[in-house]
Structures are given as C-alpha cells and as structure tokens.
Amino acid sequence: MNNFEQAVYDLILPMVDDPASLNVKMMESLNDSEILIYVYANSNDTARLIGRRGVMASALRQTMMIASRLEDKKISLKFESY
C-alpha cells in the first residue's frame, strides 16, 4: 500500500462498522500532478464517510490535501459503495 493509501485507510478505519469491506485503492490519473484515491465500502459506511451535505468527505479531503503538499500534487478522494 502506498503512503497516501495507508493514511486514508488509517483515517477511515475507525469510522466504519464493517472494516472487512473497506478497501482503499490509488488509481492512475491522466494528470501527473493529481493523485486519485478511491474508497470502497458498503453503502451504510459510504453514507457515513460522506456525511450530511458532504461535511465528512470535505474534512477528509482537506486533511489529505495537507499531506499532498509535500509532493506538490492534488489528491482527489472518491467514495464508492459495493
């Protein structure tokens, strides 16, 4: 697992009810200055991770933006449910 993948996984793991269904993958992007990270979880956990009006997802994105400054790249978090 990449450092960014591991950081996202460690941040999200305490928030989900079913840790066995949690999966974090880094995908290739067409833009070299962007990192795409997909978070896969069951539908109830995905709803919890996004939060009301996307507040939780926004907070997770901002936290990862701070980490991505070291590599001078932009991180995009996408949430998908099984």
C-alpha angles and dihedrals in degrees: 000000000000120000092251092048091050092048092052091045092051092048094049102038097081091050099059129081095209109045091175091067094049114108129170120194133178113218132197117262129206088227114070092209094058132079117202116205120183121200115202120193138140117285098261092051092045090054090050092049092051093045130191111327088353095289096139093045090050092051091050091049092050091049091052091046088063090054092047093057089079091065094036092238138122120242121213118195118201123188120211130176129214 
